Amino acid sequence: MSQYIDLIRTVLVKVRDIPMNHATFYAYFTLALRILLPLLALLLLIRMIYGLVKASPKPELWGYLSLPNGVCEPLTHWENIIGRSDTCDILLNYPVVSRQHAAILHSEEDHWMVHDLGSKSGTFVNGAAVESGGSSATYGDVIRLGGVDTVLLPVPDHEVEEQKKQSVKPVSPWLSLLLLSLFQGFTALQFFTSVEKEYIILVPGAFVCLSLVMWVYSLSLRMAGRTGFEVETVAFFLSTLSLAITASSAPSAVFKQWCSIVLGIFAFLILGLFLRDIRRVQKIRWLMAAGAIGLLSLSLVAGTVKYGAANWVSIAGFSIQPSELAKICYIFAGSATLERLFHRRNLGLFMVLTGLCLGCLALMSDFGTAAIFFATFLVIAYLRSGDYTTLALVCGGCVFAGLVLVSVKPYILRRFAAWGHVWEQASDGGYQQTRTMSAAASGGLIGVGPGEGWLHNLGAADTDLVFGMLCEEWGLLIALLAVACIVALAIFAVRCCHASRSSFYAISACAATSLLVVQTMLNVLGSVDILPLTGVTFPFVSNGGSSMLASWGLMAFVKAADTRTNASFANITQKSHETTWLGNLMTQEAEEHEKN
């Protein structure tokens, strides 16, 4: 087998030498690729970012609440708060109704749960007072809120069909996938002309195989009746950049990085399908909390120090970063359904979980990841409580804890001593940032070409300083578009939250994208000395299997929040009648859980 591989390699090298022997033709050829790649990326990402920003899913209709005056208030979520407050999902402006009187939660097909939220005049279902754990209700039942009688009504079939027709349609994926395939193909061609002989099959082949995986994924889900692929297309584009970065800095690791992308896609699919059942999500939250603490504790016990932080663990010859995987568990455990929120309004247990996670990260000296966890905590805590006072006290406590930590471990300050003065310490503490900024400036708008830069020779250039590599080899245009992709995902998540079915989906999607935005900000601004260099990766783009796996996993939370008709495999469409093989499998799975 090795003889055939060597023969193919020899043939490819001879084919490559033909244009390289003609210097003028080769120069124009590589220049054309350098111009063409940014143009393709610009067209692709304008289309994708426009689709993500424009997408604003409309609230779904799950039922009606008929009022005494004959008005029917729509139930547009699985979780609806009823009361006099303007913040309630259903506003009942009656004196006998409390500001937050009751909550009605979708349980299963044609069944709901009614919970009283400590109202003064009580809540009743068919004349019986609502129990402490909630009372079941079905369509046709009378729900009395104080002295106001309401009737729970179903959505007529014709309105369901009309709602599907009026749903915001995702951008057609085929042109975007074609542009991305061309981008991947030209990138493979660029490396074919520049990579060393021993990697002439491996490196270009990785881009071709990634394109095949992308098309198999998209066509499979399209056969299942799914239409929305904006999130995945952006992730595939950023993953393509990751392969290019790896091919420039460590071509022998390209296959490992490609495998990490494939594993990340599987994690994305598995987690997305798991999130389809909100009751299953509630049952496993404690396990996820234990997983977050366990993964970080594993680093403390068996971690080895790399780049100043003990956050790497070697298992069977592979190095993994448990703190990256802990991000998924932490967001999963921190997000909560509305039912849990009004049973436990305080943030005590979540604050304990956050304290344990931050404590482990501090002991590992991984302060960049600790900052990301804390920023994510603030987002989740605000969405869960909306209590500015509590958050202010928490921030104050963290500042105090940080001052104590600095006094106990003064060497921490020395790690950030070069911040804002890197050019004054260009041969010492500012060595990495000054080289990064010099390389970024030399790239201009279109870059020097994939694999043609010099920054990859610097330590951590393909991880912590990857923004500099992007600017140098791919140009400032593509580097800024990569950042814009992360921002667009965050905007998309916020827009989806207005129509989210459950508070769990809203909180987890906002938390996941906030984590990605903060991590990107620390990576980009740290590499150019606007913020301290904290040693965190650029989501999707940096070389590293653990980071890639975590980035794809976090996308599952964003995908689950997308309620556009048939746009997400991670949610069940209302009264769906899918007939494809994957659609039948998904529908059968949902029906089995409803029967149980």
Buried (B, 14 or more C-beta within 10 A) or exposed (E): EEEEEEEEBEEBBEEBEEBBEEEEEBEEBBEEBBEBBBEBBBBBBEBBBEBBBBBEBBBBBBBBBBBEEEEEBBBBBBBBBBBBBEEBBBBBEBEBBBEBBBBBBBBEEEEBBBBBBEBEBBBBBEEEEBEEEBBEBBBEBBBBBBEBEBBBBBBEEEEBEEBBEEBBBBBEBEEBBEBBBBBBBBBBBBBBBBBEEEBBBBBBBBBEBBBEBBBEBBEBBBEBBBBBBBBBBBBBBBBBBBBBBBBBBBBEBBBBBBEBBBBBBEBBBEBBBBBBBBEEBBEEBEEBBEBBBEBBBBBBEEBEEEBBBBBBBEEEEEEBBBBBBBBBBBBBBBBBBBBBBBEEEEBEEBBEBBBBBBBBBBBBBBBBBBBBBBBBBBBBBBBBBEBEEBBEEBEEEBEEBBEEEEEEEEEBEEBBEBBEEBEEBBEEBBBBBBBBBBBBEBBBEBBBBBBBBBBBEBEBBBBBBBBBBBBBBBBBBBBBBBBBBBBBBBBBBBBBBEBBBBBBBBBBBBBBBBBBBBBBBBBBBBBBBEBBBBBBBBBBBBBBBBBBBBBBBBBBBBBBBBBBBBBBBBBBBBEBEBEBEBBEEBBEBBEEBBEE
